[in-house]
């Protein structure tokens, strides 16, 4: 009945809709009378190249233009041309399969064109960003794990500073990333994707990209002697850094085994780091002109109001220090490593775990996987901060002067930067080593990710197999 009615009505709809009657929002043709009638047939038909809701009753034919006329009208941020970077070595080397099986078909259905680069060595993703005509694309897409996503975010922001003429070897205010970044999770932990999407599902991430859903996200700068080391979202010093450093030395092992081995081995040799921890407490720093937009003047003013008398300093021994600008959700920490941190509130969580017994430290770690408060221990302190300075050891003090020896020891055009000696940091799953002081500073809504802000999920409990 419907199919037959569709064939019969379409020519009549085109004839009846000719002339001045088309200028009205709703059209009808047929006998007079009032009151609703049961439709004989109803369907969507094209009238003068516009989609219309057409209804045929026993006495009249009506049609109403359907708004929006096209997906572009409903999704104004919908991308048309994307640069896609795939790390084929992520996790179990499944990234290419994830993209071509689960993501590429969706992009094709959405009529999104892509330019694909497949990386083959460390730092390749940054080289791709450095060399491509970035202004040609509507967005950048990463297919890989946290390390790949962090490398691309760092490269995207560093490219923005270079293009804007910013001196990254000074106390500079960074400019925003020029393109939104989409993260298709294909790694082992996928903290960035999990924090933005609430789930590590490639199809969900792809749909956020297709619909042009944007989420502004805070980013940290990691510097030493005013020289930029890296852009990043989170960092761990102490247990978290040493665990990653040990895992990196055993890359020949399968990913899950390597991580469990590194955690157990580091716990066996658990020792505190002697350091000086200084931080600037955060006040009401979430000042935006409207949601989703960064007020540059106000944010720059906040970044410059660092009164020295507001800084606090702690000298001591710490098993782990975490600095996180995002909640860092993952399967082993479903509430997040920093559950009270938002993606875009202009502040960081500082979590300092002082020296304690191995048994108490393990209790603290285990609570990340359940609903108990992981910070409810006398040896754990939490702060909401704008800036953090960490100086390992006690024999040196902070300085803003860079020696010639230090000035020649780094290359700032790589996704992973190293300091001088073995004092490892875990920055977004990338290893950053050294003993020189590190200055971490928050920059509100510095990058745009494809996704939507999510509410905390408190009813999920996942146990870590390695503890």
N, C-alpha and C positions, 0 to 999 in steps of 0.2 A: 504494500500500500504506500509506504513512505517513498520507496524508490520510484514507483510509478508517479506519485504526486510530484516528486522533485522534477522529473522530466517534463511533466505537463505544465507546472507552474513557472518554470524558469523563463520561457519565451513570453508568457503573459506578464511577468514581473517587469521585464525589460520594456514591453510595449506600454504598459500602464504607467510606468514611471517616467515617461518622456514629457518634455515641456516644462512649464514653470513649476509644476508640482514638485519637482525634485529639490527645490530650494527649501522646502519645509523639512523639519527634523524627522517627522513621521508621516508616511504617505498611506492613503487608502483609496481603493477603487471598488465600486459596486453599488448596490442599492442602499437607500437611506435606512433609517432606523437607529435605535440606540440600544445600549445594554450589551454585556459581554455575550459572545457566542462560542460554542465549542469549536476548536480548530479542526478542520478536516485534515490539514497537513501543515507542518511547520518545518522550516529548515533555514540554513544559511546560504544565501545566493549572492552572486556578484552583480551589482547594478552600477553601470558606468564605472567599473573598476573599483568599486567600494563594496566591502563586505556588509551585507544587510541581514537582519533578522526578519524573515518573510513568513507571514501567517495567512493561511487561506481558510476562510469560513464559508458557510453556505451563502452569505450575502455580500462578502467583501474580501478584498485582498489588501493587506497592510504590510509595509516594510519600514524598518527603522535602521539607520546606519549604526554599525557596531563600533564603539570606541573603547580602547584605542584601535586605530586602523592597523598598526603594525607593532611588533615587539619592541622596536626602537623607541616608540612613543611611550611605552610602559616602562622600559628599562633604559633610561637615558645614558647610563654608564656602561651599557653593554659593549664589550670590545668587538672589533672587527678583524684586527690583525695582531697576533701575539708572537712574541719571541719565546720559544720553549727550550729550556736547557735540561737535559737528562743526564743523570749520573748513573751509568749502567752497573757500577760496582756497589751501589747502596745495598745494605742489609744482605739479602741472599741473591743479589744480582737480578732482582725482579723488576727493576724500574722501567726498563723498556717494555716489558710485557704488560705492566700495569698501565702505562700510557697508551700503548697501541690497542689493548683489549678493552680498557674501561673508560678512557678519556677521549682519545682521538675520535671515536664514533660520535660522541656527544658534541664535540666541537664541529664535526662535519654536519650534523643535523642542524646545528645553530648557525651554519654558514659562516663560521669563524676560520679565517685563514691563519696558517702558522708557518713560522720559519724555525726549524728544529736544529739544535746543535747537541751533539753527544760528546761528553767530556771523556778524556782518556788519561788524564794525569791531574795531580793536585795543583790548584791554581788555574786550571784551564777555564773554569767558569768565569773567573775574573778577566782573563784574556779575551773571552768572547764579548763580555760587556765593554771592555776597553776599545775593541776594534769595530763593533757594530754601529750602524747609524741608528742610535737609540730613539731619535725623534720620529722614526717611521712607524713605531709600534704603539699600540694602545695599552699594552701591559706586558709584563714579564712573568713567565711561569717556570717554576722549579719542580722537577720530578726527582725526588730523592729524600734523604733523611735530613736531620737537623744540621749536620755539618754542611751539606750542600746548600740548604736554605740560608744558613748564616753567611756562607761565602758569597752568595748572590746578593743578600741584603747589604753586606759590607761593601761589595763591589759597586752596587747601585748607588749607595750613598757616597762612596769615595769618588765615583764618576761625577756625581752632582757637585761635589766640592771643587774638583778640578775644573769642570766646565764653568763654575761660578767664580773661579779665581781665588778661592779661599786658601789661605796659608795654613796647611795642616800641621806645621811645625810651630804653631803658636797657640795661645789660648783663644781659639776662634769659636764663633757661633755657627754651627753647621746649617746649611740650607736643606730643605726637604728633598726627598727622593723624587725624581721626575716622573716615574711610572709606578703604578700599583704592582705589587708582587703577589702572585698566586702560588700557593704551595700544595702540590699534589703529594700526599704522604706515601713514601715508598722506602722508609727506613725502619729502624728497629724501635725507636722511642717516639719520634714524631711529635715532640713537645710543642713546637710552633703551630703545626696544623691542629693538634688537639686543643690548644689554648684558644685558637680562633674559631674553629668549627665545632668544638665539643665532641668530636669523634674523629678517628683516623680512617676515614673512608674516602677513597679517591673519587668516587662518583659525587659525593656531597661537595667536596672541594671544587670539582669541575662545574657543578651547577651554580655555585656562588660566583665563579668566574663568568660563566655564560650570562647570568642575570645582572652582572655588574654590581654586586653587593660589595660595598667598601667598608673597611674598618680601619680607623686611624689607630696607630700603635706607637707607644713610646720606645725610644732607643737610647742605649747608653754609649758613651765614648769611653774607651780605655786608653789612657795616656800615661807617659812617663817623661818627666822633665818637660812638660808641655808639648811633647811630640806624640802624635796620634799613633796608637798601636792597632786599634781595631774598633769598629762599630759592632755592637752586640746587644742581646736581649737579657742575658743572664750569665752569671759566673760563679764558680766555686773555687775556693782556695783552701788547701789543707787536704782533708780526706777526699773530697770530690776531685781535686786536681791530681793527687797522687794515684787515685784509682784509674783515672783516664790515662795517665802517663804509663802505668803498668800495662793497661790493656793495649795501648799502642805498640808496645814492645812485643806483643804476642798476636800480631795481625794474622799469622798463619792459622790460628785457631778459629773455629766457627764463631760467629758473632755472639750468640747467647752464652756459649761456654767461656768465651774470652771475658765477657763481662762478669760472669759469676766467679771465675777464677780471680780476676782483678779485685773484686770486692772482698772475697774471703782472704786473699793474700794481704791486702792492705789492712784489713781488720786484725789479722794476725800480728802484723808489724806496726800496729797503731801507735802513733806518737804525735804530740802536739807541735804546733808551729809557734815559735816565739816571735811576736811581731807587735808593732804599734798600730792600732786601729783608730782612725779619726773619722768623724762623720759630721755632716751638717744636717740637723733634723729638718724634716719637711714641715712646712706650714700649710696653708690653704693654697696649693699650687695649681689646682685644677680650674684655671680661669680661661674659658674659651668664649668667643663671641657667640657661637651657637654650636650645638652638638655636631661633631664631625668636622668642625673647622678650627684651625689653629689661629689664635690671635697673636701674630708675630710680635707686635710691639709689647704686649703684656708679658708674653713668655720670655722675650729677651730681657725685659726689666727684672723678671724674677731670677733669671740666670745670672744677673749681675749683682744681686743684692746679698752677696755672701759675706755678711759681717763676720769678722774673725772671732768676735766674742761669742758667737753662737755655736762655734765648733766644739765638739766634745771628743775627748781622747781617752782610749783605754789601752793600757800596756799590760800584756799578759801572754798566756799560752792558750792557743785555740786548736781544737781538733778539726774544726771546719768553719769557714766563713762563706756565706752565700749572699750574693747581691743580685736581686731579680726585679726587672721592670715589668714582667708579665707573670701570670699565675703559675705557669709551667705545669700544666696538666699532662699526665701520662698514665698508662695502665697501672703502674706500681704506685702512683700517687694520684688517685682519681679526684681528690679535692685540690691538688696542686702542691708543688713544693713551696709555693708562696700563696696560700689560699686567700689572703686578704689584700692581694694586689690586683689592680685592674689593668686592662690593656692600655688605657689612655688617660690615666689620672695624674700624670706628671710627677710621679714619685716612685721610689724603689723600696723594696723590702730588704732590710739588712738583718740577717740571721746569724748570730755569733754563738757557736757552741764551744764553751770553755772546757778546759781539761777535766776529764772525769774517768771513771772506770770503763773498761771495755764493755762490760755487761750493761751499764747504764746508757752508753752510747748506742748500743744495738737496740735497746728498748726505744730510744728516740727515733732511730731509723725505721723500726717496724711500724711505728704509729703513722707514718706517711701512707701506709696501705690500708688503714681503717679509719673509723670515725672519731677516734680519740684525738685529743689535742697534742700534736707532736712537740709543741713548744712549752708544755706544762711541766717543765723540769727546772730546778734551781740553777743548772749550769747552762741554760739556753736563754739568751736575751734577743729580743726582736725590736727593731726600730723602723720607722718610716722616715726615709731620708731623701735628700736631693743630691748629695755628693758623698763619696767615701774615698779615703786615702789609706792605703795599706803599705807599711814599711816593714818588711821582714827583717828580723834581727834587731839589735839595740845599739849598734855602733855608729849608725849614720842618722842624719836628720834630713828633713825635707829641704829640697832646693829647687829653684826654678831655672838654674843655670845648667846648660847642656855642654858637656865637654866635647872636644873634637873627637875623642875616641868613641864616645857614645854616638855622636852624630853620624859616624861612618858605619855603624854596626847594624843598621836596619834597612830593609827595603819595604817601603810602604805600599807597594803595588802587588801584594800577595794577600791571600785570604787568611793565612795563618802567620802570625808574627811571633818571633821569639825574643825574649830578653836574654840575659847573658848566662846565668848559671841555673842549676837544677832546683828551681822553686816553682813547680808547675801550677798552672791555672787551667781550669776547664771553662772555656768561654763558648757557650752554645754547642758543646760537644767537640770543639776544636781545642787542641793543645797549645797553650801559650806559656813558655817557660822563662824563668829568670828570678833574680833576687832583688832587682831594682824596684823602687817604689812604684806603685800603680795608683792612678787617680781615676775614679769612675764617676761619671756625671750623667744625670738624666736629661734628656731632651724630649720635651712633650710632643707627641704626635708627629714624629719626624718622618715616618714612613707609612704608606697606605698598603694594607694587605686586603686581598679579596676574602670576604667573610663577614660574619656578624658577631657582635659581642654576645656572650652566652652567660646564663646564670649558673651559679655553682650547683653541682649535683652532689647531694650529701647522702644519697642512698645506695652508693656503689662501694663495695668493699672488695679489694683485690689484694691478694697476698703475694709478696715477693718470694720467689722460690729459693733465692740465694741466702736468705736470712732465717 
